[in-house]
Amino acid sequence: PPPPPAPPHYQIPDSASATLFITWSILPEGHHPAAETTGRDPYRLRGCVGTLAPGPFRKALETYPVVAAVRDRRFRPVGVGEVERLRVGVSVLSGFEVARGVWDWEVGRH
């Protein structure tokens, strides 16, 4: 198969601040994403770590992928043999609003 396309290149200002989460997902052994016909995502959670405290965006992008891969206490650290089956997602959080309480949210909106 052809190699995957190169990721887009973004210029991140040194002053950028953000809250974010990094999510690693793994394709179970024996699965091939192109062979899936169920319409369901075959990837499974492998690690997810982030912060709700705004901080230097560039530093977070350098730090949190490693933290999510090796320090998410729900999983053993990612091994070398898993790397080719991994995919990563970056969720940048924004638009925070003050909540009136723990139940002040709406499914599908928050």
C-alpha positions, -999 to +999 in steps of 0.1 A: +000+000+000+011+036-005+025+055+025+000+077+044-001+113+034+022+137+052+005+155+081-002+192+077+025+216+090+013+242+114+031+272+127+024+275+164+032+308+180+054+305+211+029+325+230-001+302+222-019+288+252-044+260+253-060+232+271-058+198+254-061+161+255-040+135+236-057+102+228-039+071+216-059+044+200-047+010+188-059-013+161-063-048+176-040-075+163-053-092+132-074-062+121-068-041+090-087-007+089-094-010+051-109-045+057-135-033+082-170-034+067-191-030+098-189+008+097-176+007+133-142+021+143-120-009+150-095+011+170-096+009+208-085+033+235-049+028+244-042+060+265-056+095+270-041+123+291-045+160+290-052+191+310-080+216+317-055+242+328-044+265+300-006+263+294+020+267+267+005+249+237+038+239+221+051+224+253+018+205+258+021+191+223+057+179+231+048+165+265+013+150+266+017+125+237+045+108+256+026+110+289-005+095+274+015+067+258+035+056+289+019+071+320-019+066+317-024+044+348-053+025+331-029+009+306+006-006+306+031+016+287+029+014+249+054-011+236+076-009+204+056-037+189+024-017+191+036+015+173+026+005+138-010-001+150-014+032+168-031+064+159-032+097+178-058+124+183-054+158+197-084+175+212-079+213+218-105+226+242-119+261+240-150+281+247-153+273+284-183+287+302-192+290+338-215+261+350-243+265+375-235+230+389-224+195+381-256+188+360-254+220+340-247+204+306-266+190+277-259+158+258-247+165+223-237+201+231-211+198+259 
